[in-house]
Amino acid sequence: MASRKFKKKPMAEINVVPYIDVMLVLLIIFMVTAPLLLQGVQVDLPQANSAPSPNQEEPLVISVDAQNNYYINVGDNDKAIKPLSTITDQVTKVLRVKPQTPVLVWGDTNVPYGTVVELMSRLQNAGAESVGLVTEPPR
């Protein structure tokens, strides 16, 4: 009796081309919509090499302009100057409802370092586990 040799059939391969196409479309969508999600007062941001935040929640953005005025992107009038105590109260209220909300600081380049550190400390006391700094990529 002749022995038969069975040839191994190659394993089925997954076609990844459609997945790559979908990922590229999603990347373009995120690149277009990401700048629209962040709102705040126009400030001259410092430049730094940094990676974007991976969080998908809409962040709380606290802005500090060159005159040390504070703004927050909560409510109807996000362009109104607010005292720091009002901002920390609003941050506390938002974080009670949505504790995973990211908190970002937009600080003008001309704002003293101590002002930004005090703001970050007050935000952490208000319940923000971590506070991010928004920068512009170097030109």
N, C-alpha and C positions, 0 to 999 in steps of 0.2 A: 504494500500500500504506500503510495507516494505521500510524503508529508507536505502539507500545504503551509506555505508561509503567508501569514496575514500581514498586509501592509498597514502600518498605523495611519489612521486618517488624521490630518492636521486638525488641531483644535479650532473651533470657530473663533474668529477674531472680531472684536468690536470695532465698528467703524466710528472713529472719533471725530471725523470732519464735521458732522452736524453739531456736535457739542462745542467744538471750537468756534463755529459760526455764532452759536447762541451766546457764548461767553463774550465774544467781541462786540456783539450788539448790546449786551448788558453793560459792558465796560463803557461804551460810548454814551449810553443813557445815563450812567452814574456820573460820567465826566461832565455832561451837560447840566444835569440837575444839581450837582453838589454845590456849585457857587450860588445857586438860587435859594438853597436851604438856609444858609447863614445870613442873618440880617443883623444889622447894627448900624451904629453911627459911623460916619466916614472918619477914620483915623489913619495916620501914617504908621503902618505896622512895621516893626523891625523885621529884618530879613534873617532867615536861618534855614539850614538844611534840616528837615524833619519829615517824618512820615505822617500821613493823614490818619485821623482817628477812625477805627473800624466800626464804631458804634453807629447804628441805624436810626436811633431816636433823634427827634428834633432837639438840638441843644438849647440850653439857656445861654444867651450871649450877654455878658456884661461888658460894656465899653467904657473906657476912660480916655477922654480927649486930652489935648495938650494943656488945657486950662484946669485939669483935674476935676472935670465934671463927669458924673456917672450916669449911665443909661442902661436899660435892660430891655430885652425884646419880648416883654410880656405885656399883654393888654393892647388897647387900641392905639395909644400914643407912645410908641417906642422911641420917638425922637425927643421926648421931654426929659429934662434934667431931673434926676431923682436923688434924694439924699441916700447915703450908704445904708442907713438904718431901714429905709423903705425897701431897698434892694434885697437886703438880707432877709427881711420878713417875707418878701415875695418868693425868694429862693426856697426858704423853709416850707412855705405852703405848697409849692410845686413839687418839691422832693418828698413831701408826705404822701402825695397822690401818686407820683411816678418816681420811685426812688432810683431807678436806673437812668434817669435823665442826665446826660453829660452837661457839665458846666464849663463854659469857655470864657476866657478873658481876652478882650481886644484892647490892648494898651498902646497908646500912641508912643512913638519912638522917644518923644521928649518928656514923657512922664517919668518922674523920679522913681528909682527902683524901690524905695521904701513904700511908696504909694501902692505899687502893684503887690508887694509882699503883704501889706496890711489888708488889701482887698482879698487876696487869696486866703489869708488867715481867717478873715471874717466869713468868707464863703464856706470854708471847711467847718467853722463853728456853727454855721447855719444848716449843716447836714450834708454838704457835698463831700463825698468820699475822696474824690480827686478833682482837681481843677486844671484844665488845660489852657495853654497859652496859644493864641492864634498868631502865626507869623506868615510872612510872604516868602516864597522861595527867592534865593539870591538871583540877581539879574546878570 
